[in-house]
Amino acid sequence: MKHLPKLLLWLPAALWYRVIWGFSAQTAAVSGGLSDRLLWRLLAALSPAFAAGDFTAQNAAVELLSFFERKAAHMFLYFVLILLLWLALLPLLRGRKRQAGLAAALCAVLAGLDEVHQTFIPGRSGELRDVCVDLAGAAVAVLLAAVLLWAARRRRAGRLTRLGWLLPGLCAPLAVAAAAFPADFARLAPFAWAVRRFVPGFSALDTAGQTALLAALSPMLRETCFPALCGLLGALAVLGAFLSIRRPLRALAAALGLSLAFSVPPSLLCGLPTLTAAAPAALGWAVGAALWLLCLAARRLAPYLL
C-alpha cells in the first residue's frame, strides 16, 4: 500500500497516451476531417480576411495550414506526455538529467509504437518523420522545464533581476514591427513554395490564377501568425514578471498587463480587431502561469516523492 501513491503518478501519463492512441486509431478520412474542421473554425475566429474570403481561398488556406497544424498537434501531445512521464519518474530516479533522459527514451519508444500502430489503420502510415516531430515537442518541453526550474531556483534564493524582462522586451518590438510594416507574404519564396507544395491544384492554375490565390492567402497567413506571436509574448511576460517581481500576485498582474500592452496596440496599428491579439495574449499568459505553477508544485512535491 505504501507504494500506491507512486504508482498513481503513472496514471496521468497512461491516460494521456491512451488519448494519443485514440487519435492514431482514427482512419485518415476521420482524422483529416476533424483537423480541417478545427482549423477552419480557428481561422474564421483569428483572420478577418479568411472570414471575408471566398470558398476557394478559404479551402486553400486550410489545405496550406493543415500540414503544420497536424505536426503542431504531434508536438503538443508529446510535449505533455514527457512532462507526465517525468513526474512519474520522480520517485524512481534522483537527478533531473537522469529523469529527463529516461522520460525522453520512453517517449521515443512510445512514439515509435504509435507509428507502428498507425500502419494497421486504413489510410494511415507510420513515418520516422513523425517520430522526430514528436521528439521535437518533447525536447521543447524539457528545455522549457529547465528554464522554469532555473527561474524558480533564482526566485527561491531571492536573486530577482530586472534582466527577466529581456526576453519579452526583445520580442515586443517584433510585434510592433510586424504591425507597422506588414509583410506581403505573396512575395516571399518560402510562402509560394509552401502553397505549391500543400495546396492541391495550385500548379494547374494559370499565372493569373496563381497570383490571385497567393494575394488572397497572404493576409490570411499574416493574420494567423500575428496572434501566435502575441501568445508567445504573453507566455514570456509571465517568466519575466516572476524573475523580476517578488510578490506572486503582483507578478501575475504585471505579466497580464504587459502581455496585453505588447499585443493590443500593434493589432490596432495594423487594423486587426482588438480581440484578435488580446485573446491569444491572454491565453499565452494563462499557459505561462500554469506552467510556472506546475514547476513550483513539482519542486515542492519532489522531496516527498523521492
C-alpha positions in Angstrom: 0.0 0.0 0.0 2.9 2.4 0.7 3.8 2.2 -3.0 0.3 3.1 -4.2 0.8 6.9 -4.4 3.9 6.4 -6.5 2.1 4.0 -8.8 -0.8 6.6 -9.2 1.7 9.0 -10.6 1.8 6.9 -13.7 -1.9 7.2 -14.2 -1.9 10.6 -15.9 0.8 9.6 -18.4 -1.1 6.3 -19.2 -4.4 8.2 -19.7 -2.7 10.8 -21.9 -1.1 8.1 -24.0 -4.5 6.5 -24.3 -5.7 9.8 -25.8 -2.8 9.7 -28.3 -3.6 6.1 -29.2 -7.2 7.0 -29.8 -6.2 9.7 -32.3 -4.0 7.3 -34.0 -6.8 4.8 -34.3 -8.9 7.2 -36.4 -8.9 6.5 -40.1 -7.3 9.0 -42.5 -10.7 10.4 -43.5 -11.9 10.9 -39.9 -8.6 12.3 -38.7 -8.3 14.7 -41.7 -12.0 15.8 -41.4 -11.6 16.6 -37.7 -8.4 18.6 -38.1 -9.8 20.5 -41.1 -13.0 21.5 -39.2 -11.0 22.7 -36.2 -8.6 24.6 -38.4 -11.5 26.2 -40.3 -13.1 27.5 -37.1 -9.8 28.7 -35.8 -9.0 30.7 -38.9 -12.5 32.1 -39.0 -12.0 33.4 -35.5 -8.5 34.8 -36.0 -8.5 36.1 -39.5 -11.0 38.7 -40.8 -9.6 38.1 -44.3 -10.4 34.4 -44.0 -13.9 35.1 -42.8 -14.5 37.6 -45.7 -12.8 35.4 -48.4 -14.4 33.2 -51.0 -14.7 29.4 -50.5 -11.8 28.7 -52.9 -9.4 30.9 -50.9 -10.6 29.6 -47.6 -10.2 26.0 -48.7 -6.7 26.7 -49.9 -5.8 28.3 -46.6 -7.0 25.3 -44.7 -5.1 23.0 -47.1 -1.9 25.1 -46.6 -2.0 25.2 -42.8 -3.4 21.7 -42.1 0.0 20.0 -42.5 1.5 22.4 -40.0 -1.5 22.0 -37.7 -1.1 18.2 -37.6 2.6 18.5 -36.9 1.9 21.0 -34.1 -0.6 18.6 -32.7 2.0 15.9 -32.7 4.4 18.2 -30.8 1.8 19.2 -28.3 0.8 15.7 -27.5 4.3 14.6 -26.7 5.1 17.9 -25.0 2.5 17.0 -22.4 3.5 13.3 -22.4 7.1 13.8 -21.5 6.2 16.1 -18.6 3.8 13.5 -17.2 6.4 10.8 -17.6 8.9 13.0 -15.9 6.5 13.4 -13.0 6.0 9.7 -12.7 9.8 9.1 -12.6 10.4 11.5 -9.7 10.1 8.8 -7.0 12.3 6.3 -9.0 15.3 8.3 -10.0 17.4 11.0 -8.5 18.8 13.8 -10.6 16.9 15.8 -13.2 19.2 14.8 -16.1 18.6 11.1 -15.5 14.8 11.6 -15.1 14.6 13.7 -18.2 16.8 11.2 -20.2 14.7 8.2 -19.2 11.5 10.2 -19.9 12.8 11.0 -23.4 13.7 7.4 -24.0 10.2 6.3 -23.0 8.8 9.0 -25.3 10.8 7.7 -28.2 9.6 4.1 -27.7 6.0 5.2 -27.3 6.2 7.4 -30.4 7.6 4.6 -32.4 5.0 2.2 -31.1 2.3 4.8 -32.1 3.6 5.0 -35.6 3.7 1.2 -35.9 0.1 1.2 -34.7 -0.9 3.6 -37.5 0.3 1.2 -40.2 -2.7 -1.0 -39.3 -5.2 1.8 -39.7 -6.9 2.4 -43.1 -5.4 5.3 -44.9 -2.7 5.9 -42.3 1.0 5.2 -42.3 3.9 5.1 -39.9 6.7 7.7 -40.6 10.0 8.2 -39.0 9.5 12.0 -39.6 6.5 12.0 -37.3 8.6 10.3 -34.6 11.1 13.1 -35.0 8.3 15.7 -34.7 7.1 14.0 -31.6 10.5 14.1 -30.0 10.9 17.7 -31.0 7.8 18.5 -28.9 9.3 16.5 -26.0 12.6 18.4 -26.4 10.8 21.8 -26.2 9.1 20.6 -23.0 12.4 19.6 -21.4 14.0 22.9 -22.4 11.1 24.9 -21.1 11.0 22.9 -17.8 14.8 23.5 -17.4 14.3 27.3 -17.9 11.4 27.3 -15.4 13.2 25.3 -12.8 16.2 27.6 -13.1 13.9 30.6 -12.7 12.3 29.0 -9.7 15.6 28.4 -8.1 16.6 32.0 -8.6 13.3 33.2 -7.2 13.6 31.0 -4.2 17.1 32.2 -3.5 15.9 35.8 -3.7 18.1 36.5 -6.7 15.5 38.6 -8.6 16.7 40.6 -11.6 15.3 43.1 -14.0 17.0 41.2 -16.7 14.0 38.9 -16.6 12.2 41.4 -18.8 14.9 41.0 -21.5 13.1 38.2 -23.5 9.6 39.8 -23.6 11.3 43.2 -24.1 13.1 41.9 -27.2 10.0 40.2 -28.6 7.7 43.2 -28.2 9.4 45.2 -30.9 8.8 42.2 -33.3 5.0 42.6 -32.7 5.2 46.4 -33.4 7.4 45.8 -36.5 5.0 43.1 -37.8 2.1 45.6 -37.4 3.8 48.7 -38.7 5.5 47.0 -41.6 3.1 44.3 -42.8 4.9 41.7 -44.9 3.5 40.8 -48.3 3.7 37.0 -47.9 2.9 36.6 -51.6 6.3 37.9 -52.5 8.2 35.5 -50.2 9.7 32.5 -51.9 9.0 30.1 -48.9 5.4 31.1 -48.9 5.0 30.4 -52.6 6.8 27.1 -52.2 4.5 26.0 -49.3 1.4 26.9 -51.3 2.6 25.0 -54.3 3.5 22.0 -52.1 0.4 21.8 -49.9 -2.5 23.3 -51.9 -3.8 20.7 -54.4 -4.5 22.1 -57.8 -2.3 25.2 -57.4 0.2 24.2 -60.1 -2.7 23.6 -62.5 -3.8 27.2 -62.3 -2.5 29.7 -64.9 -0.2 32.5 -63.9 -3.0 35.0 -63.2 -4.9 32.4 -61.1 -1.8 31.6 -59.0 -1.1 35.3 -58.4 -4.7 36.0 -57.3 -4.7 33.0 -55.0 -1.3 34.0 -53.4 -2.7 37.5 -52.9 -5.8 36.2 -51.2 -3.8 33.9 -48.9 -1.2 36.4 -47.9 -3.4 38.4 -45.4 -4.9 35.2 -44.0 -1.5 33.9 -43.1 -0.3 37.2 -41.7 -3.4 37.5 -39.5 -2.8 34.0 -38.2 0.9 34.4 -37.5 0.4 37.7 -35.6 -1.8 36.3 -32.8 0.6 33.4 -32.4 3.4 36.0 -31.7 1.0 37.7 -29.2 0.5 34.4 -27.4 4.3 33.9 -27.2 4.6 37.4 -25.7 2.0 36.5 -23.1 3.9 33.4 -22.0 7.3 35.2 -21.9 5.8 38.1 -19.9 5.0 35.5 -17.1 8.6 34.4 -17.0 9.9 38.0 -17.0 7.5 39.0 -14.2 8.4 36.1 -11.9 12.1 36.8 -12.4 11.7 40.5 -11.6 8.8 41.0 -9.1 8.8 39.5 -5.6 5.1 39.2 -4.9 3.4 36.4 -6.9 0.0 38.1 -7.4 1.6 41.4 -8.4 3.9 39.5 -10.8 0.8 37.8 -12.4 -1.0 41.1 -12.7 2.0 42.8 -14.3 2.6 39.9 -16.7 -1.0 40.1 -17.9 -1.0 43.8 -18.3 2.3 43.8 -20.2 1.2 40.9 -22.4 -1.9 42.8 -23.5 0.1 46.0 -23.8 2.6 44.2 -26.1 -0.1 42.9 -28.4 -3.2 45.1 -28.4 -1.6 48.4 -29.7 0.2 46.7 -32.5 -3.0 44.9 -33.5 -4.8 48.3 -33.7 -1.9 49.7 -35.6 -2.3 47.2 -38.4 -6.1 47.3 -38.4 -6.9 44.0 -36.7 -9.7 43.6 -34.2 -8.5 44.0 -30.7 -9.8 40.6 -29.7 -7.6 39.0 -32.4 -4.5 39.9 -30.4 -5.9 40.2 -26.9 -7.3 36.6 -26.7 -4.1 34.8 -27.7 -2.0 37.1 -25.5 -4.3 36.3 -22.5 -4.1 32.6 -23.4 -0.3 32.7 -23.6 -0.3 34.4 -20.2 -2.6 31.7 -18.8 -0.4 28.9 -20.2 2.8 30.5 -18.9 1.2 31.0 -15.4 0.0 27.3 -15.4 3.5 26.0 -16.4 5.0 28.2 -13.7 2.7 26.9 -11.0 3.4 23.3 -12.2 7.1 24.0 -11.9 6.7 25.3 -8.3 4.4 22.3 -7.4 7.0 19.8 -8.8 9.7 21.4 -6.7 7.6 21.3 -3.6 6.4 17.7 -4.1 9.8 16.3 -5.1 11.2 15.9 -1.5 8.1 13.9 -0.6 8.2 11.6 -3.6 11.9 10.7 -3.6 
